[in-house]
């Protein structure tokens, strides 16, 4: 009767690094696909051109490209944007991506 030997395969550091890199690549591709599907399910609304006028005025507002504080103030009905946002040092120095707090002025809202 022949003796049976069982061999245990010991992974080398090179094969472990190779499989780890494949898992990372697979994870990265999955995350990219997931983020693109979430973005497309949101409608893909990018704020460009005339769409700035249609943006809603929430309590937290992110300044879009081409917007000024005067435009945002008129659109949202908040004449005190600079006073309520101490991080805005210069009203003329507003850039896309700046987060500001909007508090609509109540009496102006009632006039509309």
Biopython code that builds the backbone (N, CA, C, O; Angstrom):
import numpy as np
from Bio.PDB.StructureBuilder import StructureBuilder

atoms = [
    (1, "UNK", "N", (0.812, -1.161, 0.000)),
    (1, "UNK", "CA", (0.000, 0.000, 0.000)),
    (1, "UNK", "C", (0.871, 1.245, 0.000)),
    (1, "UNK", "O", (1.827, 1.355, 0.767)),
    (2, "UNK", "N", (0.535, 2.143, -0.840)),
    (2, "UNK", "CA", (1.317, 3.380, -0.979)),
    (2, "UNK", "C", (0.888, 4.381, 0.073)),
    (2, "UNK", "O", (-0.295, 4.534, 0.375)),
    (3, "UNK", "N", (1.853, 5.038, 0.606)),
    (3, "UNK", "CA", (1.550, 6.049, 1.622)),
    (3, "UNK", "C", (1.100, 7.343, 0.951)),
    (3, "UNK", "O", (1.644, 7.762, -0.070)),
    (4, "UNK", "N", (0.104, 7.953, 1.550)),
    (4, "UNK", "CA", (-0.393, 9.221, 1.026)),
    (4, "UNK", "C", (0.239, 10.360, 1.798)),
    (4, "UNK", "O", (0.304, 10.360, 3.027)),
    (5, "UNK", "N", (0.685, 11.295, 1.057)),
    (5, "UNK", "CA", (1.227, 12.499, 1.677)),
    (5, "UNK", "C", (0.341, 13.674, 1.289)),
    (5, "UNK", "O", (-0.017, 13.830, 0.122)),
    (6, "UNK", "N", (0.000, 14.474, 2.240)),
    (6, "UNK", "CA", (-0.766, 15.683, 1.916)),
    (6, "UNK", "C", (0.174, 16.870, 2.050)),
    (6, "UNK", "O", (0.864, 17.045, 3.054)),
    (7, "UNK", "N", (0.173, 17.648, 1.036)),
    (7, "UNK", "CA", (1.038, 18.820, 1.017)),
    (7, "UNK", "C", (0.198, 20.058, 1.310)),
    (7, "UNK", "O", (-0.892, 20.236, 0.766)),
    (8, "UNK", "N", (0.708, 20.870, 2.146)),
    (8, "UNK", "CA", (0.041, 22.131, 2.457)),
    (8, "UNK", "C", (0.735, 23.213, 1.651)),
    (8, "UNK", "O", (1.956, 23.356, 1.703)),
    (9, "UNK", "N", (-0.052, 23.972, 0.906)),
    (9, "UNK", "CA", (0.508, 25.036, 0.087)),
    (9, "UNK", "C", (0.655, 26.269, 0.969)),
    (9, "UNK", "O", (-0.320, 26.782, 1.517)),
    (10, "UNK", "N", (1.869, 26.721, 1.089)),
    (10, "UNK", "CA", (2.161, 27.903, 1.899)),
    (10, "UNK", "C", (2.282, 29.083, 0.949)),
    (10, "UNK", "O", (3.154, 29.112, 0.080)),
    (11, "UNK", "N", (1.389, 30.061, 1.128)),
    (11, "UNK", "CA", (1.461, 31.196, 0.219)),
    (11, "UNK", "C", (2.708, 32.037, 0.480)),
    (11, "UNK", "O", (3.096, 32.269, 1.625)),
    (12, "UNK", "N", (3.307, 32.475, -0.585)),
    (12, "UNK", "CA", (4.478, 33.324, -0.455)),
    (12, "UNK", "C", (4.028, 34.774, -0.342)),
    (12, "UNK", "O", (2.876, 35.105, -0.625)),
    (13, "UNK", "N", (4.933, 35.614, 0.066)),
    (13, "UNK", "CA", (4.574, 37.024, 0.219)),
    (13, "UNK", "C", (4.238, 37.647, -1.134)),
    (13, "UNK", "O", (3.430, 38.573, -1.200)),
    (14, "UNK", "N", (4.840, 37.159, -2.202)),
    (14, "UNK", "CA", (4.553, 37.692, -3.532)),
    (14, "UNK", "C", (3.135, 37.328, -3.960)),
    (14, "UNK", "O", (2.427, 38.165, -4.519)),
    (15, "UNK", "N", (2.714, 36.097, -3.707)),
    (15, "UNK", "CA", (1.359, 35.711, -4.096)),
    (15, "UNK", "C", (0.318, 36.397, -3.223)),
    (15, "UNK", "O", (-0.770, 36.728, -3.694)),
    (16, "UNK", "N", (0.650, 36.612, -1.945)),
    (16, "UNK", "CA", (-0.289, 37.335, -1.075)),
    (16, "UNK", "C", (-0.425, 38.785, -1.516)),
    (16, "UNK", "O", (-1.530, 39.326, -1.506)),
    (17, "UNK", "N", (0.665, 39.419, -1.898)),
    (17, "UNK", "CA", (0.615, 40.802, -2.363)),
    (17, "UNK", "C", (-0.148, 40.902, -3.673)),
    (17, "UNK", "O", (-0.878, 41.866, -3.903)),
    (18, "UNK", "N", (0.021, 39.909, -4.524)),
    (18, "UNK", "CA", (-0.684, 39.903, -5.799)),
    (18, "UNK", "C", (-2.187, 39.783, -5.589)),
    (18, "UNK", "O", (-2.961, 40.513, -6.208)),
    (19, "UNK", "N", (-2.604, 38.865, -4.718)),
    (19, "UNK", "CA", (-4.039, 38.720, -4.479)),
    (19, "UNK", "C", (-4.605, 39.923, -3.738)),
    (19, "UNK", "O", (-5.757, 40.293, -3.967)),
    (20, "UNK", "N", (-3.831, 40.539, -2.862)),
    (20, "UNK", "CA", (-4.301, 41.736, -2.173)),
    (20, "UNK", "C", (-4.496, 42.880, -3.152)),
    (20, "UNK", "O", (-5.455, 43.644, -3.036)),
    (21, "UNK", "N", (-3.599, 43.003, -4.110)),
    (21, "UNK", "CA", (-3.752, 44.075, -5.097)),
    (21, "UNK", "C", (-4.954, 43.834, -5.994)),
    (21, "UNK", "O", (-5.623, 44.785, -6.398)),
    (22, "UNK", "N", (-5.243, 42.561, -6.318)),
    (22, "UNK", "CA", (-6.435, 42.260, -7.104)),
    (22, "UNK", "C", (-7.706, 42.573, -6.317)),
    (22, "UNK", "O", (-8.666, 43.094, -6.884)),
    (23, "UNK", "N", (-7.725, 42.268, -5.038)),
    (23, "UNK", "CA", (-8.894, 42.596, -4.216)),
    (23, "UNK", "C", (-9.085, 44.107, -4.120)),
    (23, "UNK", "O", (-10.215, 44.593, -4.172)),
    (24, "UNK", "N", (-8.003, 44.841, -3.983)),
    (24, "UNK", "CA", (-8.094, 46.303, -3.931)),
    (24, "UNK", "C", (-8.603, 46.859, -5.260)),
    (24, "UNK", "O", (-9.433, 47.768, -5.278)),
    (25, "UNK", "N", (-8.111, 46.321, -6.357)),
    (25, "UNK", "CA", (-8.563, 46.775, -7.676)),
    (25, "UNK", "C", (-10.048, 46.477, -7.868)),
    (25, "UNK", "O", (-10.790, 47.308, -8.391)),
    (26, "UNK", "N", (-10.473, 45.298, -7.445)),
    (26, "UNK", "CA", (-11.879, 44.930, -7.550)),
    (26, "UNK", "C", (-12.751, 45.842, -6.678)),
    (26, "UNK", "O", (-13.831, 46.258, -7.097)),
    (27, "UNK", "N", (-12.289, 46.143, -5.488)),
    (27, "UNK", "CA", (-13.011, 47.049, -4.598)),
    (27, "UNK", "C", (-13.109, 48.444, -5.197)),
    (27, "UNK", "O", (-14.165, 49.073, -5.130)),
    (28, "UNK", "N", (-12.028, 48.932, -5.776)),
    (28, "UNK", "CA", (-12.017, 50.253, -6.386)),
    (28, "UNK", "C", (-12.990, 50.330, -7.557)),
    (28, "UNK", "O", (-13.740, 51.298, -7.678)),
    (29, "UNK", "N", (-12.983, 49.328, -8.410)),
    (29, "UNK", "CA", (-13.911, 49.297, -9.547)),
    (29, "UNK", "C", (-15.352, 49.242, -9.043)),
    (29, "UNK", "O", (-16.224, 49.907, -9.602)),
    (30, "UNK", "N", (-15.612, 48.465, -8.002)),
    (30, "UNK", "CA", (-16.965, 48.382, -7.437)),
    (30, "UNK", "C", (-17.421, 49.724, -6.902)),
    (30, "UNK", "O", (-18.565, 50.121, -7.122)),
    (31, "UNK", "N", (-16.539, 50.433, -6.201)),
    (31, "UNK", "CA", (-16.891, 51.743, -5.667)),
    (31, "UNK", "C", (-17.144, 52.760, -6.772)),
    (31, "UNK", "O", (-18.047, 53.590, -6.655)),
    (32, "UNK", "N", (-16.364, 52.705, -7.833)),
    (32, "UNK", "CA", (-16.577, 53.618, -8.961)),
    (32, "UNK", "C", (-17.926, 53.348, -9.609)),
    (32, "UNK", "O", (-18.670, 54.282, -9.908)),
    (33, "UNK", "N", (-18.244, 52.083, -9.827)),
    (33, "UNK", "CA", (-19.536, 51.741, -10.419)),
    (33, "UNK", "C", (-20.690, 52.129, -9.512)),
    (33, "UNK", "O", (-21.722, 52.606, -9.984)),
    (34, "UNK", "N", (-20.520, 51.928, -8.217)),
    (34, "UNK", "CA", (-21.568, 52.293, -7.263)),
    (34, "UNK", "C", (-21.794, 53.794, -7.239)),
    (34, "UNK", "O", (-22.938, 54.249, -7.226)),
    (35, "UNK", "N", (-20.725, 54.563, -7.234)),
    (35, "UNK", "CA", (-20.878, 56.015, -7.197)),
    (35, "UNK", "C", (-21.480, 56.552, -8.486)),
    (35, "UNK", "O", (-22.247, 57.514, -8.447)),
    (36, "UNK", "N", (-21.156, 55.960, -9.616)),
    (36, "UNK", "CA", (-21.743, 56.420, -10.871)),
    (36, "UNK", "C", (-23.222, 56.055, -10.956)),
    (36, "UNK", "O", (-24.007, 56.801, -11.542)),
    (37, "UNK", "N", (-23.608, 54.930, -10.386)),
    (37, "UNK", "CA", (-25.024, 54.565, -10.409)),
    (37, "UNK", "C", (-25.820, 55.444, -9.458)),
    (37, "UNK", "O", (-26.968, 55.780, -9.751)),
    (38, "UNK", "N", (-25.240, 55.823, -8.326)),
    (38, "UNK", "CA", (-25.923, 56.727, -7.397)),
    (38, "UNK", "C", (-26.070, 58.099, -8.032)),
    (38, "UNK", "O", (-27.114, 58.737, -7.892)),
    (39, "UNK", "N", (-25.041, 58.561, -8.727)),
    (39, "UNK", "CA", (-25.079, 59.867, -9.371)),
    (39, "UNK", "C", (-26.125, 59.894, -10.474)),
    (39, "UNK", "O", (-26.830, 60.891, -10.629)),
    (40, "UNK", "N", (-26.236, 58.817, -11.240)),
    (40, "UNK", "CA", (-27.220, 58.791, -12.315)),
    (40, "UNK", "C", (-28.634, 58.651, -11.769)),
    (40, "UNK", "O", (-29.579, 59.115, -12.407)),
    (41, "UNK", "N", (-28.808, 58.029, -10.611)),
    (41, "UNK", "CA", (-30.143, 57.906, -10.044)),
    (41, "UNK", "C", (-30.624, 59.220, -9.456)),
    (41, "UNK", "O", (-31.827, 59.414, -9.281)),
    (42, "UNK", "N", (-29.698, 60.132, -9.144)),
    (42, "UNK", "CA", (-30.081, 61.442, -8.639)),
    (42, "UNK", "C", (-30.485, 62.378, -9.767)),
    (42, "UNK", "O", (-30.859, 63.524, -9.516)),
    (43, "UNK", "N", (-30.418, 61.921, -10.964)),
    (43, "UNK", "CA", (-30.810, 62.747, -12.084)),
    (43, "UNK", "C", (-29.636, 63.455, -12.734)),
    (43, "UNK", "O", (-29.790, 64.056, -13.798)),
    (44, "UNK", "N", (-28.486, 63.395, -12.123)),
    (44, "UNK", "CA", (-27.313, 64.019, -12.698)),
    (44, "UNK", "C", (-27.445, 65.519, -12.860)),
    (44, "UNK", "O", (-26.921, 66.087, -13.818)),
    (45, "UNK", "N", (-28.138, 66.169, -11.935)),
    (45, "UNK", "CA", (-28.344, 67.604, -12.038)),
    (45, "UNK", "C", (-27.054, 68.341, -11.743)),
    (45, "UNK", "O", (-26.609, 68.414, -10.598)),
    (46, "UNK", "N", (-26.468, 68.878, -12.778)),
    (46, "UNK", "CA", (-25.304, 69.723, -12.568)),
    (46, "UNK", "C", (-25.769, 71.165, -12.673)),
    (46, "UNK", "O", (-26.666, 71.490, -13.450)),
    (47, "UNK", "N", (-25.156, 72.002, -11.896)),
    (47, "UNK", "CA", (-25.562, 73.395, -11.861)),
    (47, "UNK", "C", (-24.691, 74.165, -12.843)),
    (47, "UNK", "O", (-23.550, 74.508, -12.534)),
    (48, "UNK", "N", (-25.217, 74.427, -13.994)),
    (48, "UNK", "CA", (-24.473, 75.170, -15.011)),
    (48, "UNK", "C", (-25.457, 76.079, -15.750)),
    (48, "UNK", "O", (-26.635, 75.756, -15.906)),
    (49, "UNK", "N", (-24.946, 77.206, -16.191)),
    (49, "UNK", "CA", (-25.733, 78.108, -17.021)),
    (49, "UNK", "C", (-26.974, 78.635, -16.323)),
    (49, "UNK", "O", (-26.895, 79.152, -15.208)),
    (50, "UNK", "N", (-28.117, 78.505, -16.975)),
    (50, "UNK", "CA", (-29.363, 79.062, -16.469)),
    (50, "UNK", "C", (-29.980, 78.248, -15.344)),
    (50, "UNK", "O", (-30.969, 78.678, -14.750)),
    (51, "UNK", "N", (-29.429, 77.097, -15.039)),
    (51, "UNK", "CA", (-29.966, 76.276, -13.965)),
    (51, "UNK", "C", (-29.716, 76.893, -12.599)),
    (51, "UNK", "O", (-30.306, 76.453, -11.612)),
    (52, "UNK", "N", (-28.849, 77.911, -12.518)),
    (52, "UNK", "CA", (-28.588, 78.559, -11.234)),
    (52, "UNK", "C", (-29.843, 79.202, -10.687)),
    (52, "UNK", "O", (-30.035, 79.251, -9.472)),
    (53, "UNK", "N", (-30.692, 79.691, -11.556)),
    (53, "UNK", "CA", (-31.907, 80.367, -11.117)),
    (53, "UNK", "C", (-32.871, 79.378, -10.491)),
    (53, "UNK", "O", (-33.634, 79.745, -9.598)),
    (54, "UNK", "N", (-32.853, 78.126, -10.943)),
    (54, "UNK", "CA", (-33.804, 77.126, -10.476)),
    (54, "UNK", "C", (-33.395, 76.438, -9.185)),
    (54, "UNK", "O", (-34.155, 75.622, -8.663)),
    (55, "UNK", "N", (-32.212, 76.745, -8.651)),
    (55, "UNK", "CA", (-31.751, 76.071, -7.434)),
    (55, "UNK", "C", (-32.585, 76.471, -6.247)),
    (55, "UNK", "O", (-32.983, 77.629, -6.117)),
    (56, "UNK", "N", (-32.849, 75.520, -5.385)),
    (56, "UNK", "CA", (-33.616, 75.792, -4.170)),
    (56, "UNK", "C", (-32.728, 76.444, -3.116)),
    (56, "UNK", "O", (-31.521, 76.208, -3.068)),
    (57, "UNK", "N", (-33.341, 77.259, -2.281)),
    (57, "UNK", "CA", (-32.619, 77.928, -1.196)),
    (57, "UNK", "C", (-32.863, 77.159, 0.089)),
    (57, "UNK", "O", (-33.893, 77.329, 0.741)),
    (58, "UNK", "N", (-31.917, 76.319, 0.446)),
    (58, "UNK", "CA", (-32.001, 75.588, 1.700)),
    (58, "UNK", "C", (-31.321, 76.399, 2.789)),
    (58, "UNK", "O", (-30.754, 77.459, 2.524)),
    (59, "UNK", "N", (-31.381, 75.899, 4.014)),
    (59, "UNK", "CA", (-30.723, 76.590, 5.123)),
    (59, "UNK", "C", (-29.215, 76.619, 4.931)),
    (59, "UNK", "O", (-28.558, 77.597, 5.286)),
    (60, "UNK", "N", (-28.670, 75.549, 4.371)),
    (60, "UNK", "CA", (-27.254, 75.499, 4.027)),
    (60, "UNK", "C", (-27.173, 75.571, 2.510)),
    (60, "UNK", "O", (-27.762, 74.744, 1.814)),
    (61, "UNK", "N", (-26.453, 76.546, 2.000)),
    (61, "UNK", "CA", (-26.400, 76.808, 0.566)),
    (61, "UNK", "C", (-24.955, 76.732, 0.098)),
    (61, "UNK", "O", (-24.062, 77.284, 0.741)),
    (62, "UNK", "N", (-24.723, 76.057, -1.010)),
    (62, "UNK", "CA", (-23.391, 75.962, -1.601)),
    (62, "UNK", "C", (-23.376, 76.855, -2.836)),
    (62, "UNK", "O", (-24.171, 76.672, -3.759)),
    (63, "UNK", "N", (-22.466, 77.817, -2.842)),
    (63, "UNK", "CA", (-22.380, 78.780, -3.929)),
    (63, "UNK", "C", (-21.968, 78.065, -5.212)),
    (63, "UNK", "O", (-21.023, 77.276, -5.223)),
    (64, "UNK", "N", (-22.692, 78.353, -6.289)),
    (64, "UNK", "CA", (-22.389, 77.767, -7.581)),
    (64, "UNK", "C", (-21.520, 78.686, -8.415)),
    (64, "UNK", "O", (-21.263, 79.830, -8.038)),
    (65, "UNK", "N", (-21.071, 78.180, -9.548)),
    (65, "UNK", "CA", (-20.206, 78.947, -10.429)),
    (65, "UNK", "C", (-20.972, 80.132, -11.004)),
    (65, "UNK", "O", (-22.079, 79.972, -11.518)),
    (66, "UNK", "N", (-20.380, 81.322, -10.916)),
    (66, "UNK", "CA", (-20.996, 82.523, -11.468)),
    (66, "UNK", "C", (-21.960, 83.230, -10.541)),
    (66, "UNK", "O", (-22.523, 84.257, -10.920)),
    (67, "UNK", "N", (-22.170, 82.719, -9.344)),
    (67, "UNK", "CA", (-23.105, 83.349, -8.416)),
    (67, "UNK", "C", (-22.395, 84.402, -7.571)),
    (67, "UNK", "O", (-21.211, 84.279, -7.256)),
    (68, "UNK", "N", (-23.143, 85.431, -7.217)),
    (68, "UNK", "CA", (-22.654, 86.454, -6.297)),
    (68, "UNK", "C", (-23.556, 86.474, -5.075)),
    (68, "UNK", "O", (-24.658, 85.927, -5.102)),
    (69, "UNK", "N", (-23.093, 87.101, -4.007)),
    (69, "UNK", "CA", (-23.931, 87.201, -2.807)),
    (69, "UNK", "C", (-25.191, 87.999, -3.091)),
    (69, "UNK", "O", (-26.247, 87.719, -2.522)),
    (70, "UNK", "N", (-25.089, 88.991, -3.966)),
    (70, "UNK", "CA", (-26.266, 89.782, -4.307)),
    (70, "UNK", "C", (-27.320, 88.912, -5.005)),
    (70, "UNK", "O", (-28.507, 89.003, -4.690)),
    (71, "UNK", "N", (-26.889, 88.076, -5.946)),
    (71, "UNK", "CA", (-27.821, 87.169, -6.637)),
    (71, "UNK", "C", (-28.475, 86.207, -5.652)),
    (71, "UNK", "O", (-29.686, 85.989, -5.697)),
    (72, "UNK", "N", (-27.663, 85.632, -4.759)),
    (72, "UNK", "CA", (-28.178, 84.665, -3.789)),
    (72, "UNK", "C", (-29.144, 85.357, -2.828)),
    (72, "UNK", "O", (-30.181, 84.798, -2.472)),
    (73, "UNK", "N", (-28.796, 86.570, -2.413)),
    (73, "UNK", "CA", (-29.645, 87.325, -1.502)),
    (73, "UNK", "C", (-30.999, 87.620, -2.138)),
    (73, "UNK", "O", (-32.032, 87.463, -1.487)),
    (74, "UNK", "N", (-31.008, 88.041, -3.387)),
    (74, "UNK", "CA", (-32.266, 88.311, -4.085)),
    (74, "UNK", "C", (-33.089, 87.046, -4.288)),
    (74, "UNK", "O", (-34.306, 87.045, -4.098)),
    (75, "UNK", "N", (-32.422, 85.991, -4.669)),
    (75, "UNK", "CA", (-33.121, 84.739, -4.963)),
    (75, "UNK", "C", (-33.702, 84.098, -3.711)),
    (75, "UNK", "O", (-34.814, 83.571, -3.741)),
    (76, "UNK", "N", (-32.951, 84.142, -2.605)),
    (76, "UNK", "CA", (-33.366, 83.441, -1.393)),
    (76, "UNK", "C", (-34.084, 84.349, -0.393)),
    (76, "UNK", "O", (-34.649, 83.864, 0.588)),
    (77, "UNK", "N", (-34.066, 85.648, -0.632)),
    (77, "UNK", "CA", (-34.754, 86.551, 0.271)),
    (77, "UNK", "C", (-34.033, 86.749, 1.598)),
    (77, "UNK", "O", (-34.677, 86.949, 2.628)),
    (78, "UNK", "N", (-32.714, 86.696, 1.584)),
    (78, "UNK", "CA", (-31.931, 86.888, 2.806)),
    (78, "UNK", "C", (-30.982, 88.067, 2.611)),
    (78, "UNK", "O", (-29.914, 87.907, 2.020)),
    (79, "UNK", "N", (-31.361, 89.256, 3.104)),
    (79, "UNK", "CA", (-30.489, 90.417, 2.929)),
    (79, "UNK", "C", (-29.312, 90.460, 3.900)),
    (79, "UNK", "O", (-28.451, 91.332, 3.785)),
    (80, "UNK", "N", (-29.263, 89.532, 4.850)),
    (80, "UNK", "CA", (-28.232, 89.555, 5.893)),
    (80, "UNK", "C", (-27.264, 88.381, 5.788)),
    (80, "UNK", "O", (-26.849, 87.829, 6.807)),
    (81, "UNK", "N", (-26.905, 87.996, 4.575)),
    (81, "UNK", "CA", (-26.027, 86.839, 4.382)),
    (81, "UNK", "C", (-24.661, 87.087, 5.019)),
    (81, "UNK", "O", (-24.132, 86.211, 5.703)),
    (82, "UNK", "N", (-24.091, 88.253, 4.804)),
    (82, "UNK", "CA", (-22.748, 88.533, 5.312)),
    (82, "UNK", "C", (-22.735, 88.561, 6.833)),
    (82, "UNK", "O", (-21.791, 88.069, 7.452)),
    (83, "UNK", "N", (-23.768, 89.130, 7.441)),
    (83, "UNK", "CA", (-23.821, 89.213, 8.896)),
    (83, "UNK", "C", (-23.962, 87.844, 9.552)),
    (83, "UNK", "O", (-23.448, 87.633, 10.651)),
    (84, "UNK", "N", (-24.642, 86.919, 8.902)),
    (84, "UNK", "CA", (-24.882, 85.608, 9.491)),
    (84, "UNK", "C", (-23.793, 84.593, 9.132)),
    (84, "UNK", "O", (-23.831, 83.456, 9.603)),
    (85, "UNK", "N", (-22.846, 84.986, 8.322)),
    (85, "UNK", "CA", (-21.751, 84.103, 7.920)),
    (85, "UNK", "C", (-20.429, 84.799, 8.211)),
    (85, "UNK", "O", (-19.866, 85.444, 7.328)),
    (86, "UNK", "N", (-19.922, 84.677, 9.443)),
    (86, "UNK", "CA", (-18.703, 85.393, 9.808)),
    (86, "UNK", "C", (-17.457, 84.929, 9.043)),
    (86, "UNK", "O", (-16.444, 85.629, 9.049)),
    (87, "UNK", "N", (-17.511, 83.784, 8.397)),
    (87, "UNK", "CA", (-16.363, 83.316, 7.628)),
    (87, "UNK", "C", (-16.215, 84.064, 6.299)),
    (87, "UNK", "O", (-15.196, 83.922, 5.623)),
    (88, "UNK", "N", (-17.225, 84.860, 5.918)),
    (88, "UNK", "CA", (-17.122, 85.674, 4.711)),
    (88, "UNK", "C", (-16.521, 87.016, 5.110)),
    (88, "UNK", "O", (-17.203, 87.860, 5.691)),
    (89, "UNK", "N", (-15.247, 87.209, 4.798)),
    (89, "UNK", "CA", (-14.554, 88.448, 5.151)),
    (89, "UNK", "C", (-14.881, 89.554, 4.158)),
    (89, "UNK", "O", (-15.116, 90.698, 4.549)),
    (90, "UNK", "N", (-14.895, 89.213, 2.877)),
    (90, "UNK", "CA", (-15.127, 90.193, 1.820)),
    (90, "UNK", "C", (-16.300, 89.707, 0.971)),
    (90, "UNK", "O", (-16.211, 88.632, 0.377)),
    (91, "UNK", "N", (-17.393, 90.464, 0.896)),
    (91, "UNK", "CA", (-18.553, 90.027, 0.106)),
    (91, "UNK", "C", (-18.247, 89.833, -1.375)),
    (91, "UNK", "O", (-18.967, 89.111, -2.065)),
    (92, "UNK", "N", (-17.193, 90.466, -1.869)),
    (92, "UNK", "CA", (-16.829, 90.303, -3.275)),
    (92, "UNK", "C", (-15.980, 89.061, -3.517)),
    (92, "UNK", "O", (-15.763, 88.670, -4.664)),
    (93, "UNK", "N", (-15.501, 88.445, -2.449)),
    (93, "UNK", "CA", (-14.634, 87.273, -2.564)),
    (93, "UNK", "C", (-15.433, 86.002, -2.300)),
    (93, "UNK", "O", (-15.208, 85.306, -1.310)),
    (94, "UNK", "N", (-16.370, 85.711, -3.200)),
    (94, "UNK", "CA", (-17.215, 84.519, -3.100)),
    (94, "UNK", "C", (-16.816, 83.590, -4.232)),
    (94, "UNK", "O", (-16.650, 84.027, -5.371)),
    (95, "UNK", "N", (-16.664, 82.318, -3.926)),
    (95, "UNK", "CA", (-16.183, 81.360, -4.912)),
    (95, "UNK", "C", (-17.086, 80.135, -4.928)),
    (95, "UNK", "O", (-17.757, 79.853, -3.935)),
    (96, "UNK", "N", (-17.116, 79.399, -6.042)),
    (96, "UNK", "CA", (-17.927, 78.178, -6.119)),
    (96, "UNK", "C", (-17.491, 77.180, -5.063)),
    (96, "UNK", "O", (-16.299, 76.940, -4.870)),
    (97, "UNK", "N", (-18.471, 76.603, -4.382)),
    (97, "UNK", "CA", (-18.199, 75.619, -3.338)),
    (97, "UNK", "C", (-18.241, 76.206, -1.945)),
    (97, "UNK", "O", (-18.206, 75.461, -0.966)),
    (98, "UNK", "N", (-18.316, 77.537, -1.825)),
    (98, "UNK", "CA", (-18.404, 78.182, -0.518)),
    (98, "UNK", "C", (-19.748, 77.838, 0.114)),
    (98, "UNK", "O", (-20.792, 77.975, -0.524)),
    (99, "UNK", "N", (-19.722, 77.395, 1.356)),
    (99, "UNK", "CA", (-20.942, 77.014, 2.067)),
    (99, "UNK", "C", (-21.378, 78.198, 2.918)),
    (99, "UNK", "O", (-20.602, 78.726, 3.715)),
    (100, "UNK", "N", (-22.642, 78.613, 2.736)),
    (100, "UNK", "CA", (-23.167, 79.734, 3.498)),
    (100, "UNK", "C", (-24.490, 79.344, 4.136)),
    (100, "UNK", "O", (-25.174, 78.427, 3.682)),
    (101, "UNK", "N", (-24.834, 80.062, 5.198)),
    (101, "UNK", "CA", (-26.095, 79.837, 5.901)),
    (101, "UNK", "C", (-27.111, 80.836, 5.367)),
    (101, "UNK", "O", (-26.828, 82.031, 5.279)),
    (102, "UNK", "N", (-28.294, 80.345, 5.011)),
    (102, "UNK", "CA", (-29.363, 81.183, 4.494)),
    (102, "UNK", "C", (-30.503, 81.191, 5.502)),
    (102, "UNK", "O", (-30.970, 80.139, 5.940)),
    (103, "UNK", "N", (-30.945, 82.393, 5.864)),
    (103, "UNK", "CA", (-32.128, 82.553, 6.711)),
    (103, "UNK", "C", (-33.038, 83.544, 6.010)),
    (103, "UNK", "O", (-32.803, 84.749, 6.090)),
    (104, "UNK", "N", (-34.072, 83.071, 5.325)),
    (104, "UNK", "CA", (-34.947, 83.991, 4.592)),
    (104, "UNK", "C", (-35.576, 85.019, 5.530)),
    (104, "UNK", "O", (-36.026, 84.690, 6.628)),
    (105, "UNK", "N", (-35.597, 86.241, 5.081)),
    (105, "UNK", "CA", (-36.183, 87.335, 5.841)),
    (105, "UNK", "C", (-37.695, 87.177, 5.805)),
    (105, "UNK", "O", (-38.280, 87.170, 4.722)),
    (106, "UNK", "N", (-38.348, 87.050, 6.965)),
    (106, "UNK", "CA", (-39.762, 86.683, 7.042)),
    (106, "UNK", "C", (-40.690, 87.710, 6.417)),
    (106, "UNK", "O", (-41.627, 87.340, 5.709)),
    (107, "UNK", "N", (-40.449, 88.992, 6.665)),
    (107, "UNK", "CA", (-41.375, 89.993, 6.126)),
    (107, "UNK", "C", (-41.303, 90.056, 4.613)),
    (107, "UNK", "O", (-42.307, 90.322, 3.952)),
    (108, "UNK", "N", (-40.115, 89.810, 4.056)),
    (108, "UNK", "CA", (-39.989, 89.803, 2.607)),
    (108, "UNK", "C", (-40.731, 88.606, 2.021)),
    (108, "UNK", "O", (-41.315, 88.700, 0.942)),
    (109, "UNK", "N", (-40.707, 87.484, 2.734)),
    (109, "UNK", "CA", (-41.413, 86.287, 2.286)),
    (109, "UNK", "C", (-42.923, 86.538, 2.260)),
    (109, "UNK", "O", (-43.620, 86.041, 1.375)),
    (110, "UNK", "N", (-43.429, 87.312, 3.233)),
    (110, "UNK", "CA", (-44.862, 87.577, 3.286)),
    (110, "UNK", "C", (-45.307, 88.501, 2.167)),
    (110, "UNK", "O", (-46.465, 88.444, 1.753)),
    (111, "UNK", "N", (-44.419, 89.349, 1.665)),
    (111, "UNK", "CA", (-44.766, 90.254, 0.578)),
    (111, "UNK", "C", (-44.926, 89.551, -0.754)),
    (111, "UNK", "O", (-45.615, 90.057, -1.640)),
    (112, "UNK", "N", (-44.310, 88.404, -0.912)),
    (112, "UNK", "CA", (-44.376, 87.682, -2.187)),
    (112, "UNK", "C", (-45.669, 87.010, -2.385)),
    (112, "UNK", "O", (-45.877, 86.362, -3.411)),
]
sb = StructureBuilder()
sb.init_structure("model")
sb.init_model(0)
sb.init_chain("A")
sb.init_seg("    ")
for serial, (resi, resn, name, xyz) in enumerate(atoms, 1):
    if name == "N":
        sb.init_residue(resn, " ", resi, " ")
    sb.init_atom(name, np.array(xyz, "f"), 0.0, 1.0, " ", f" {name:<3s}", serial, name[0])
structure = sb.get_structure()
